[in-house]
Amino acid sequence: VIGDATFIPTRSGWLYLATMIDLYSRKVIGWSMSDKNNQALVLNALNMAIEQRQPKPGLIHHTDRGQLYAAHQYRKTLRQYGMIASMSRKKDCWDNAVAESFFNNLKNELTYYQRYQTQEEAKTAIFEYIEVFYNRQRLHQTLNYQSPCEYEMMHAA
């Protein structure tokens, strides 16, 4: 699992988005949005991913070196579920390339072309992008041109 956060401009202020992506299928399995870039934002995304996947101990959980991912409560949650924390090397964005690629797609396919009046308007659009389009319809070259959900269903057997 790989985690990261980004921000989306709205006319009523920044909207922060944290995501958890399954590296196997590229599916966004946890996400959270808030007007604050804080511990609750990243913990909510992590908890959603844990609830959806029920990971076994030993799962590698990768993030950048951001202070929110190094914070005590975040690390405590990882230990509670037996996850192994992995962090990018200093000043090396390539270590988090899958998350950066997702945010690039989100912004190029959705948010760069919209002027959101409110954070609620942006939240609705981003929810639809993740849950309706990205996970279920968007084709990925790395998945043999299947969506993350299709890829998981084909490989579940």
VEXMIFI-554067 format. One record per residue: residue in one letter; z, y, x of N, C-alpha, C in turn. Coordinates in steps of 0.001 Angstrom, whole numbers, padded with zeros to 6 digits, always signed. Layout:
% residues N
aZYXZYXZYX...
% end
This chain:
% residues 157
v+000000-001173+000851+000000+000000+000000+000000+001227+000890i-000770+002227+000483-000825+003475+001236-000489+004631+000308g+000337+005556+000774+000765+006684-000047+000450+008015+000605d+000209+009005-000228-000031+010362+000258+000095+011323-000921a+000070+012607-000613+000164+013641-001648-000819+014758-001329t-001228+015462-002377-002126+016603-002226-001771+017632-003287f-002512+018718-003321-002270+019768-004309-003581+020185-004958i-003459+020600-006221-004600+021031-007025-004281+022448-007526p-005202+023398-007333-004932+024748-007837-005127+024849-009350t-004241+025580-010007-004411+025946-011416-004086+027433-011524r-004466+028038-012602-004158+029460-012781-002662+029710-012988s-001922+028639-013261-000470+028795-013440+000314+028235-012244g-000359+028060-011102+000307+027598-009887-000216+026247-009426w+000274+025820-008264-000152+024549-007692+000381+023376-008494l-000447+022345-008621-000026+021066-009177-000090+020065-008030y+001012+019379-007782+001080+018400-006698+000882+016998-007266l+000129+016188-006530-000186+014823-006929+000165+013887-005786a+001008+012895-006058+001313+011839-005098+000727+010547-005628t+000141+009752-004742-000467+008486-005153-000025+007344-004243m-000105+006137-004798+000066+004886-004067-001187+004068-004346i-001855+003634-003295-003114+002905-003432-002967+001526-002806d-003405+000511-003539-003431-000854-003031-004637-000963-002095l-004384-001239-000825-005481-001297+000141-006434-002462-000104y-005959-003518-000720-006800-004679-001018-007907-004319-002006s-007517-003651-003087-008483-003387-004163-008844-001909-004318r-008205-001048-003574-008393+000421-003672-007922+000982-005019k-007177+000196-005763-006679+000647-007063-005484+001586-006869v-005475+002683-007617-004316+003568-007629-003277+002887-008513i-002185+002432-007905-001172+001665-008628+000081+002475-008921g+000170+003652-008362+001290+004542-008641+000848+005969-008428w+001286+006849-009290+000953+008256-009142+001997+009095-009863s+002107+010334-009428+003050+011265-010024+002506+012674-009842m+002751+013538-010823+002319+014934-010741+003484+015840-011079s+003536+016985-010379+004641+017924-010584+004244+019300-010062d+004982+020307-010517+004778+021645-009967+005558+021831-008664k+006261+020775-008235+007033+020819-006995+006622+019674-006081n+006468+019994-004810+006183+018981-003798+007528+018562-003202n+008175+017615-003881+009535+017262-003475+009735+015740-003497q+010977+015339-003222+011320+013921-003158+011036+013196-004470a+011315+013834-005591+011071+013204-006892+009594+012877-007073l+008714+013729-006609+007265+013511-006738+006860+012199-006085v+007226+012008-004817+006795+010805-004101+007570+009571-004555l+008842+009737-004906+009618+008589-005404+009093+008091-006744n+008674+008999-007618+008111+008585-008909+006834+007775-008721a+005986+008192-007778+004762+007433-007505+005100+006060-006933l+006057+006012-006015+006483+004736-005434+007075+003818-006498n+007937+004352-007336+008561+003533-008382+007544+003006-009383m+006534+003793-009696+005474+003319-010589+004718+002157-009940a+004425+002280-008659+003723+001206-007946+004566-000062-007903i+005860+000100-007663+006761-001058-007631+006807-001729-008998e+006901-000936-010046+006946-001488-011400+005657-002240-011733q+004517-001681-011343+003238-002316-011660+002993-003588-010863r+003415-003605-009604+003055-004710-008718+004175-005709-008433q+005427-005312-008614+006550-006202-008289+006333-006838-006904p+006278-006019-005848+005921-006541-004522+006970-007495-003952k+006469-008451-003221+007345-009381-002512+007828-008705-001231p+008990-009086-000741+009464-008530+000535+008431-008759+001637g+008326-007782+002508+007385-007871+003623+006130-007038+003427l+005962-006453+002249+004793-005605+001996+004825-004407+002949i+003703-004127+003581+003614-002961+004458+003255-001755+003611h+004056-000708+003756+003890+000536+003003+003596+001649+003998h+002356+002167+003970+001921+003156+004957+001806+004550+004341t+002260+005539+005093+002129+006949+004708+001870+007772+005957d+001649+009060+005747+001610+009961+006888+003051+010231+007334r+003232+011150+008249+004554+011404+008808+005304+012519+008060g+004917+012790+006844+005542+013848+006069+007033+013622+005847q+007775+014719+005781+009227+014628+005652+009671+013947+004371l+008875+014025+003314+009262+013378+002065+009262+011857+002200y+008371+011333+003035+008306+009881+003236+009327+009384+004254a+009858+010295+005048+010881+009939+006036+012298+010172+005507a+012412+010742+004328+013719+011087+003755+014551+009843+003450h+015852+010014+003473+016804+008910+003296+016557+008119+002004q+016435+008799+000878+016290+008098-000405+014985+007303-000467y+013924+007845+000100+012646+007147+000103+012757+005872+000935r+013328+005994+002130+013503+004836+003011+014437+003801+002384k+015454+004291+001682+016395+003386+001009+015670+002559-000057t+014781+003198-000811+014014+002485-001842+013106+001439-001202l+012457+001784-000101+011621+000805+000594+012453-000401+001035r+013618-000141+001626+014487-001241+002071+014965-002083+000894q+015284-001426-000217+015765-002138-001405+014765-003191-001871y+013482-002911-001718+012441-003842-002156+011832-004637-000992g+012443-004529+000174+011996-005308+001324+010666-004876+001896m+010271-003625+001665+009000-003124+002186+009168-002679+003632i+008119-002823+004386+008112-002411+005781+007414-001058+005870a+008128-000049+006348+007574+001302+006456+006648+001394+007668s+005502+001992+007455+004536+002269+008513+004118+003720+008353m+004066+004442+009466+003657+005846+009396+002539+006111+010393s+001686+007066+010041+000576+007449+010902+001078+007947+012252r+000200+007859+013220+000498+008472+014510+000462+009984+014342k+001137+010682+015211+001152+012149+015136-000258+012707+015226k-000559+013602+014303-001832+014335+014271-003048+013413+014234d-002941+012288+013525-004059+011356+013415-004325+011048+011945c-005169+011855+011323-005466+011682+009894-006209+010391+009606w-006841+009786+010618-007607+008566+010406-006712+007406+009998d-005430+007453+010379-004508+006390+010003-004283+006330+008494n-004547+007418+007811-004334+007502+006368-005676+007722+005655a-006734+007182+006222-008090+007481+005764-008352+007085+004317v-007796+005979+003846-008053+005547+002464-007478+006558+001477a-006270+007027+001734-005672+008034+000853-006445+009346+000919e-006821+009748+002118-007590+010994+002267-008945+010874+001568s-009548+009708+001645-010825+009481+000978-010674+009575-000543f-009586+008998-001074-009355+009098-002511-009237+010563-002931f-008446+011348-002195-008278+012757-002554-009593+013523-002418n-010392+013187-001424-011698+013806-001276-012568+013497-002493n-012567+012236-002930-013340+011868-004125-012835+012600-005362l-011531+012607-005553-010942+013292-006707-011369+014758-006743k-011278+015409-005611-011609+016837-005577-013103+017080-005725n-013926+016276-005056-015381+016467-005157-015940+016060-006514e-015347+015068-007152-015861+014580-008424-015202+015227-009634l-014094+015938-009416-013377+016482-010569-012885+017907-010363t-011960+018109-009463-011211+019372-009470-011933+020563-008868y-012861+020366-007923-013565+021511-007341-014446+022236-008346y-014813+021545-009405-015736+022118-010376-015039+022597-011649q-013729+022566-011646-012950+022971-012814-012043+024139-012455r-011808+025007-013402-010822+026079-013265-009759+025795-014309y-008713+025110-013897-007656+024731-014825-006788+025934-015143q-006628+026206-016431-005788+027316-016853-004312+026981-016677t-003961+025747-016998-002562+025329-016935-002434+024038-016133q-001217+023755-015723-000957+022504-015037-001124+021321-015990e-000783+021509-017251-000954+020435-018234-002422+020052-018390e-003300+021046-018379-004733+020786-018464-005194+019977-017251a-004723+020332-016072-005072+019597-014848-004490+018187-014881k-003250+018049-015353-002620+016729-015435-003425+015783-016318t-003894+016281-017450-004685+015460-018370-005981+015002-017701a-006662+015916-017033-007924+015581-016372-007710+014576-015241i-006651+014763-014469-006375+013860-013350-005953+012485-013852f-005147+012445-014902-004780+011161-015512-006034+010401-015921e-006944+011057-016621-008178+010404-017062-009029+009963-015879y-009081+010789-014842-009851+010428-013654-009308+009138-013039i-007989+009067-012860-007379+007899-012213-007450+006670-013110e-006926+006778-014312-006742+005601-015166-007999+005153-015903v-008873+006080-016245-010071+005711-016993-011272+005533-016060f-011503+006502-015182-012694+006455-014345-012469+005704-013033y-011585+006193-012181-011472+005662-010821-011103+004170-010796n-010054+003804-011469-009603+002407-011432-010523+001453-012180r-011185+001921-013234-011934+001009-014105-013458+001114-014020q-013976+002266-013561-015430+002455-013597-016052+002788-012251r-015331+003496-011403-015929+003970-010147-016203+002802-009214l-017452+002698-008785-017855+001613-007894-017548+001982-006447h-017115+000962-005678-016752+001174-004280-017617+000301-003390q-018222+000904-002407-019042+000146-001460-018213-000946-000790t-016961-000625-000421-016107-001601+000267-015715-002768-000630l-015924-002645-001932-015594-003708-002885-016860-004358-003441n-017939-004321-002679-019219-004873-003131-019681-004218-004432y-019528-002919-004496-019961-002111-005637-019333-002557-006949q-018042-002791-006892-017249-003074-008084-016155-002025-008193s-015612-001866-009378-014457-000989-009550-013214-001736-009067p-012128-001027-008778-010900-001718-008375-010424-002755-009390c-010478-002443-010667-010046-003410-011686-010956-004629-011716e-012269-004421-011649-013208-005547-011623-012957-006429-010405y-012749-005787-009256-012518-006519-008021-011274-007395-008127e-010207-006822-008664-008966-007600-008828-009153-008762-009795m-009863-008522-010896-010083-009594-011879-010930-010718-011275m-011942-010380-010514-012808-011400-009922-012065-012234-008885h-011087-011619-008213-010393-012320-007140-009035-012854-007581a-008723-012724-008848-007447-013241-009362-007476-014760-009468a-008655-015282-009686-008787-016732-009814-008734-017348-008445
% end
